[in-house]
Amino acid sequence: MARTTQPKQKLNPLLRISKYFWTLPAFYTLSAIVWLTATSNVMRSSWVGDDWPNSQTPYWVFWRYGDLSPANVFSEAQYWNNQWMLGQGRFYFIHWLESRFAFSYLRSLWSYKLVETGCLFLAGILFILLIYKLSKSHTLAIFTLFSLSVTMQFRKDFDPHIAFAFMVPSLMIKVFVAGILAYYASVAKNNLKGYTLSCLAGFSLLLAISTYEYAFLMFPVILIAFVIGIIQFSNPDPNVSFFRFLVKSLKTRLMFRFIPIFITWIAYAIFVFGYLRVNASAISGVYVLGFSKTSLSTFITQLFPAWPLTVFQFSDFEGLAYKEIALLASISVFATLILIMFLARIFPAKDMRSINKNSNWNRVLPLLILLAVDLVAAPGFMLSLQREWWGRTSFTRGYLGILIQEFGTALIISIFLNSLTQKNLRLKKSTRDPRSSRE
């Protein structure tokens, strides 16, 4: 007897669309749109801080050399870099190169702001790519990008988002690229590929440090990325403590691949601190380093400026009625809760399966926390060594490194939210399966 087959029912178009909206690509797209919306506020700004006088660069080049050409712009960048090398003992040639070309050829405000916005947006995308590679968690990556949209806040003074020739976003792009390359260098199947990727990572680190000195203190980000790559593909003994396992990982032969990156970092330190600063002729102001009791208070206050709402003032909403403010706050809280609920119900299951297969998750997580701590603490440590900043900082006021801290703070927040979703999933599994409660 012939078996009759039922015709395949077509899904309702609305149902098909609704199912797509709760898929992984949709959440990545949504988080990227939110991040793009946040960074697009840069387009509303004008020439701020040093950007206003530096926007006159093409006229300076024309006055100094008689013609605005790429060769003359390069000479202008080299001139300013030499002045800072000989006077203050600083080396950030890549910044001068990028900024001189930007101001020379991005003559209109909108074109300059478009590049500035693009750099900030790209830094966020590379950051979550790095976080996903290290954590193998889509939930953590998505949470991080959403959190980054909240921690990013514009300030009235020393704002790295809208001024200073996108110097800080540029250095972060290079540091995150170096971290991704370092990760791939550690997991490469052969040494030739591993050393090649390590050399590229070292070169990207050199470009970052030569953009701004803050990148020098972000070296742990690249080291952690490399070490996590080693850990993820190892087969650990569950009875070995995290510290002993970490020491054992650092002693593996794969660590030899990290040598090009380490040499780059050390060579810069010797060149700047062992040669340039020793022979500098005009070190003054914020470039005079020191340490005192005030350094500690400066460092502590600089751990918090990047937290959400630190620059919030009720006077900013004077034009709105209290009902409108309450409605706006309610919608924001409701939307956040809905987002967390859907992320908690959909993605942790996939993430937990990958985490359960990878018994090293409990060893990777502390390193991710350490990476976030470095991003938060490094800028404050830098300011704590500069005498001019002693007593000038506060829990809400920082300097250009505030952008770096925003990335670290966003990662801390997302780690906390991700742990809540994982804990919730474990509780659901334990209640459904009685065997999971057995010792």
N, C-alpha and C positions, 0 to 999 in steps of 0.2 A: 504494500500500500504506500503510495507516494506521500511523503511528508510535506505538508503545506508550510510555507514560511510566511511569517507575519511581516507585512511591509514595515520598514523602519520609519518610526515616527520622527518627524522633524521637530526640533526644538523651537519654541516660540522665540521670535527675534529678540523680544525684550528679555527673556530668560537667558538667552545666549549672551547678550550684552552684560547682564547683571553678573553672570558667572565669570566673564572676562575681567570685570572690575575688581574681583577679589583674587586675581592671580598674582604671581610674583612680579612679572614685568609691569603690571599696572601699579603696584605699590612703589616700585623703583621710579616709574615715570612720575607718579604723584609727588614723591619726595623730591625728585629733581625739579619739578615745576615749582614747588614751594620754595626750594633753595634759590631757584632762578628769580622768583618774585622778590625774595629777600635781598638778593644781591643787586637787583635792578634798581633799587633805591639809590645806588651810586649815580645813576644817570640824572638824578634830580639835583645833584650838587654842582658847584662851580669850581673855579680855581681856588684851592684851599691850601693854607700853609705855605710850604716852599714851592708849591706848584705855580703860584701866581708869578713870582719873579722868574722862575725857571721856564715859564711859557714864553719868555722873551729870548730863549736860546737861539732860534734861527737868526735873529738880528745881531746877537753877539758874534755868532760864527761868521756872518757876512761882514761885520765890522772888523773882526780880527784877521780874517783870511781873504776877504774880498769876494768870496763865492760860497754858496751853500751847496756842498757836494758831500757824498758819503765819506770821502777821504778826509775832508775838513772837519766833518762831524766826529769822525774817529779821533782826529788830532785834538779836538776840543775835549773829548772824554778823557783822553790820555793826559792832557794838561791838568784837568781838575784832579784826576787820580794821583798824579805826581805831587800836587800841592798838599793833598791830605797825607800821602805817604811820608813826605819830608817834614811836614809840620806836626801832624798829630799821631803819626805812626800807625795809620789805618790803611788797609788795603781792601777796597771794594770796587775794583775796576769794572766788573760786570754791571753793577748798578749804574755807574756813570755812562757806560756804553748804551745800556737799554734806555736810560732816561734822556740822554742827549739825542738819540735817534727818535724817540717818541715825541719829544717836544719839537724837534725840527721838522718832522714829517706829518705829525698829527696836529695840524694847525688849528682845526676847528675844535670847539669844546666837546661836541657830541662824539666825534671820532675818538678823542682821547678817553672820554668816559666809557665808551663802548669797549675799548681795550682793557681799561681798568676793571670794568664789570666782568669781562671774559676771564681775566686772570683770577679773580676772586671765585668765580663759578667753577673754573677748572681745578683750583686748589681743593675745593670741597669734593668734587667728583673723584679726584685722585686719592683723597683721604679715605673715602669709604671703600674704594677699590683696595687700598692697602689693608684696611680693617677687615674686609671680607677675606682677603688672601690669608691673613694671619689667624682669623677666628673660624673661618669656614661657616659663618653664621650670617644668613641673609637678614634675619631679624635684627641682629646687632648693627649691621651696616645701614639698614633702613632707619632704625632708631637714631643712629648717629647723625645722619643727614637731616632728619627732622629736628633733632636737638640743636644742631648747628644753626639752623634757621632761627632758633630762639635765643641762643647765646650771643649771636652777632648783634651788636648794638653800636650805633653811631654816636660819636662824642663831639663836643664843641671844640676841644683842643687835642692836638696830637692824635688825630684819627688816621690809622693806617689803611682804612677801607677806601677813603675818598681823597687821600693826599699822598705826598711823598713818592710820586711816580711809581705806584703799585709795587714798591720795593719789597714789602713783607709778603704779599701774595706770591710774588715771583720767587722769593727764596723758598717758600713753602712748597710750591710746585716742584722745585728741584730736589728738595729734601724727600718729598713723598715718592718722586720718581726713583731717587737713590734707594729708598727703602724697598720699593717693589723689585728693583733690580737685584738688591742684596738678597731678598727672599728667594728669587729665582736662581741666584748664584749658589745658594746653599742646597737647593733641591735638584740641581742639574745632575744628569746621569753620568756625565764624564767631566774630568777635571778641566779640559780645555775650554769647554763651554762655561764651566763654573768660574774659571779665572777671567774669561772674557767679560762675563756679566759683572764680575766684581770690579774689573777695571772701569767699566762703564758707570757703575754705581759710584766709584771713587771720583770719576770725572764730574758726575752730576753733583756730588757733595762739594767738590772744589768750586763749581759754578755757584752753588748756594752760599758758601762761606764768602766768596768774592762778591756776592750781592749785598750781604749784610752780616755783621758779626754774630747776630743771634743764632745763626745756623750752626755756629761752632758748638754751642751747647745743646744742639739737637742731635748730636752724634749718637746718643743712646737709642734714638728711634731706629736708626739704621742697624745698629748692633742687635737690638731686640728683634727686628725683622729677620735678620740672618739666623739668630739662635732659634727662633720659633720654627723656621724652615727646617732646621736640623731636628728639632724635637718632634715635629709632626710626622716625620718619616722614620722615627726610631721605634724600637720595640722594648719599652721600659719594664722593669720589674716593679709591680705595684707596691711591693714592700719597701722600696727605696724612697727616702724622703725627697721632697722637692729640691732642697738645697744640694744634697749629694748628687741627685740626678742632673741638676743644672751644672755643677762642677764637672761631672763626667762628660756632659755634652760639650762643654768648652774645651775639653781635652781631646776631642776627636780629631781625626785628620782633616775633616771638612773645614775646620777652623783656619787651616792654612789658606783657604780661598779668600778669607777676610783680609789677608795681608795688604792687598792693594788699597783697600778702603782705609785701613788703619794708617798706612804710610802717608796717604793724602792728608789725613787729619793731623798727624804729627808734624809733617812738613810745613803745613800752614802755621801751626803753633810756634815752631822754631823761627820761621820767617818773620812773623808779626811780633811775637813777644820777645824773641831772642835777638832780633836784628832791627826791625823798624822802630819799635818803641824805645829801644836803647839809644838809637841815633836820632830820634825825632827832636826837632828844635823848638816846637811851640805847643807842647801839650798843656792844655788849660781847660777850664770849665768842666763840663760833664765827662771829659776824657781823662781826668785825674782820678786814679783808682785808689781805694783805701778800704779799711775795715775798722769798725768800731761797734759800740753797743747799739748805736742807731741803725747799723746795718741789719741787725736782727729784726727790729720793728719794721723796717722798710720791706724786708723779705716777707714777713708775715702778712702785712697789709696787702701785698701784691699777689696773694694766693686767691683773692676773692673778687677782684673787679670784673672778671669775665662771667660771673654768675648772672642768670637772667634777672632783669628788672633792677640792676644796680644803678642804672642811669635814669630810672623812671621817676618822673615828677608829676604830681597831680596838677601842677600849673599847665602842663601840656594839654590837658583836657578841659581847660576853662571854657572853651567855646561850645562844649557839649553839655547837655542837661544830665542830671544824675540818672534818669531813667535810661538814657542812651548809653551811658557808661556801663550801667548794670546789664543792659541787653548785650553789649559788645563782650563783656567779660563772661557772661553766661554762655554765649555762642562759642567763644574760644575754649572754655572748659569742656563744654559738651562735645565739641568736635575732637578735642584731644582724647577724651575718654572713649569715644566711639572708635577712633583710630587705634588706640591701645588695645581695645577689646578685640577688634578684628585681627590685629597682628598676633595677639595672644592665642586666638583660636585657630589661625590658619598656618602660620609659618613655624612656630616652635616645634611642631610635630616633625617637620622635615629636618629642622636644625638638630633636634634631639636625636634623631636617628643617625645623623652624621657624627654627632658628638659621642654617642654611645659606641659607634664603630671606632672612633678615635679615642683610645684610653688616655691620651695625653692632654685632654681638655683641661683638667685640673692643674696641669703644669703650664699650659699656655695662658690661662686666665690671669695668674699673678703677673706675668710679663706684660700683658695688655694693660693692666692697671698701672704697672711701672711706666709704661710708655705714656699713658695719660698724665701721670704725675710729672714726668719730665717736661711735657708740653706746658703744664700749668706752672711749674716751679722755675724753669730755666730763665724766663724773662725777669721774674722777680729777683732771682739771684744776681743777674747782670746789673740791675738797678741798685741792689744793695751794696755793690762794690763802687758805685759812682757817688762821690761826695756831694755833688750838686743836687742829687735826688734825696739826700737824707732830710727827712722832715717835710718833704714836699708831696710825698705820696699819701694815699689814703685807701680805704676799702673800696672806694668807687673810682679813684683816679689812678691811671697808670700811664704808660708810654706806648710806643709803637708795638712792643711785644704783646700787647693786649690781644691782638688778633691770633697769635699763636696760642695764648691761653684760652681763647674761645673754642679752639679745636679740641684742646685737652679737656676742658670742662664739658663739652658736648659728649666726648667719649665716656667720661665718668658717669654722666647722667644716663647714657644709653646702656652702659654695663649694668647699672642698677635696674633699669626697666627690663632689660633682657633677662636678668636673674629672676625677676618677679614672674615673668611669663614661663620660664623653665620650671620654677618652683610650683606654679599653678598646674602645669602639665603633669608633673610628678605626682601631685596630690590627686589629680583626676585618675591617673593610672592606678594608684594604690587603692583607691576606693572601688574601682571597677574590677580589679584583679586581686582576690584575697591572697594569692600566693606571693604577691609583691611585699606583703607585710611580714613574711616569715624571715627569721634571722638566718 
